C-alpha cells in the first residue's frame, strides 16, 4: 500500500468513525506517568553508572555543568524533562553513548 492509499484508507476510517461506525477503529492507550524524582545521591549514581564527569553529563543533557553540580549537591532539582532523561539513562545506561 503506498502513502496515498494508506492516507485514503485512514480518512475513510475516520469518516466512518465520525459517522458513528467504530468497528474498524483500534484505540491504543498509553499510561503517562510523571518522571520520578531523584535524590542528589541517585543523580550522582546515574552519572557514575555511565562513567562520565559532571561536565560530560551536562553536555549530554543540554544543561550547564553548574546545573548538574547543583543537582548533585542538593541545591536544585532537575526539571520534569531532565528527570525523564535521567530516568531513561538510569534504565538503559548504554543509551547515553548514542547521544
C-alpha positions as CSV (number, residue, x, y, z in Angstrom):
1,X,0.0,0.0,0.0
2,X,1.5,3.3,-1.0
3,X,1.2,6.5,1.0
4,X,-1.8,7.8,-0.9
5,X,-3.7,4.6,-0.4
6,X,-2.8,4.5,3.2
7,X,-4.0,8.1,3.7
8,X,-7.2,7.4,1.8
9,X,-7.9,4.3,3.9
10,X,-7.2,6.3,7.1
11,X,-9.5,9.1,6.1
12,X,-12.3,6.6,5.2
13,X,-11.9,5.1,8.6
14,X,-12.0,8.5,10.2
15,X,-15.1,9.5,8.3
16,X,-16.8,6.2,9.4
17,X,-15.9,6.8,13.0
18,X,-17.3,10.4,12.8
19,X,-20.5,8.9,11.4
20,X,-20.7,6.5,14.4
21,X,-19.1,3.4,13.0
22,X,-16.2,2.5,15.3
23,X,-16.0,-1.2,14.1
24,X,-12.7,-0.6,12.4
25,X,-11.2,1.7,15.0
26,X,-8.4,0.5,17.2
27,X,-7.5,2.6,20.1
28,X,-4.3,2.1,21.9
29,X,-3.8,3.7,25.3
30,X,-0.5,4.5,26.9
31,X,-0.4,5.4,30.5
32,X,1.5,8.6,31.1
33,X,3.3,8.8,34.4
34,X,5.3,11.7,35.8
35,X,9.0,11.2,35.7
36,X,10.5,10.1,39.0
37,X,12.2,12.5,41.4
38,X,15.8,11.8,42.1
39,X,17.9,12.5,45.2
40,X,21.3,14.0,44.8
41,X,22.9,10.6,45.5
42,X,20.8,9.0,42.8
43,X,21.8,11.6,40.3
44,X,25.5,11.0,41.1
45,X,25.0,7.2,40.9
46,X,23.4,7.6,37.5
47,X,26.4,9.7,36.4
48,X,28.8,7.1,37.8
49,X,26.9,4.3,36.0
50,X,27.7,5.9,32.7
51,X,31.3,6.8,33.8
52,X,31.2,10.5,32.8
53,X,32.1,13.7,34.5
54,X,29.6,16.3,35.5
55,X,30.6,18.4,32.5
56,X,30.1,15.5,30.1
57,X,26.7,14.6,31.6
58,X,25.7,18.3,31.4
59,X,26.6,18.3,27.7
60,X,24.6,15.2,27.1
61,X,21.5,16.5,28.9
62,X,21.9,20.0,27.3
63,X,22.3,21.7,30.7
64,X,25.2,23.6,32.2
65,X,27.8,21.8,34.3
66,X,26.8,24.1,37.2
67,X,23.3,22.7,36.9
68,X,24.5,19.1,37.3
69,X,26.7,20.2,40.2
70,X,23.7,21.9,41.9
71,X,21.6,18.7,41.4
72,X,24.3,16.5,43.0
73,X,24.8,19.0,45.9
74,X,21.0,19.2,46.5
75,X,20.8,22.9,45.8
76,X,18.4,22.5,43.0
77,X,16.3,19.8,41.4
78,X,16.0,18.6,37.8
79,X,13.1,19.8,35.8
80,X,10.5,17.4,34.5
81,X,12.2,16.9,31.2
82,X,15.6,16.5,32.8
83,X,14.1,13.9,35.2
84,X,12.7,12.0,32.3
85,X,16.1,12.0,30.6
86,X,17.7,10.8,33.9
87,X,15.1,8.1,34.1
88,X,16.0,6.9,30.6
89,X,19.7,6.9,31.3
90,X,19.1,5.0,34.6
91,X,17.1,2.3,32.9
92,X,19.5,2.0,29.9
93,X,22.9,3.4,30.7
94,X,24.2,2.4,27.2
95,X,21.7,4.8,25.6
96,X,24.0,7.7,26.6
97,X,26.6,6.6,24.1
98,X,24.1,7.2,21.3
99,X,23.8,10.9,22.1
